[in-house]
Amino acid sequence: MSYKCYFGLTGQTIYKKNRKACRKPFKLKQTQAFVEYLEHEILKNKLSPNCCWE
């Protein structure tokens, strides 16, 4: 006879692991140079964000 038991911490750990795998990856690190360019243009040169997209 097999007995199954639920462990809340184990269930939560598995949920978090699966949740990370089902979302799109965070891409900010891949676009760091572009973000720095935008920051420079907006803060230092006082340009609007719309100006940087064109």
N, C-alpha and C positions, 0 to 999 in steps of 0.2 A: 504494500500500500504506500502510495506516495502522498506526502503532505506538502501543500504549497502555502507559503506564508508571504505576506507583503511587507516589505521594508521601505518605509517612506523615504529615507535618505538615498537608498539605492535607486528608487524610482525617480527621484528628483535629479539625480546625477545623470541617469540615462536620458531623461527628458531634455536637460540642458545640452548634452552631447548631440542629440538628434536635432535640436533646435538650431544649433550652430551650423549644422550641415545643410539645413533646408533654406537658408537665407542667402541672398546675394552677398558676395564679399565686399567689405568696406574698401572703397577705391581711393580714398584721400591720400594714402601713402604713394599710390602709383601716379598721382597727379600733383605731387608736391611742388615741382618747378612751376607749373601753371598757377597754382594757388599763391605762391610767392610773387609771381609776376602781377597777379591781380591785386594782391595786398600792396605792392609797391605803387602801382598805378593809381589806386584809389586813395591810399593814405598820403603818399608823398607828393604825387602830381595833381591831387585833388580832382581826378576824373570820376565821372559817374560809372557805376557798374555796366550800364548799357553801352558805354563807349568801348569797353574792353571786349564785348561780344561780337562786334562788327568786323 
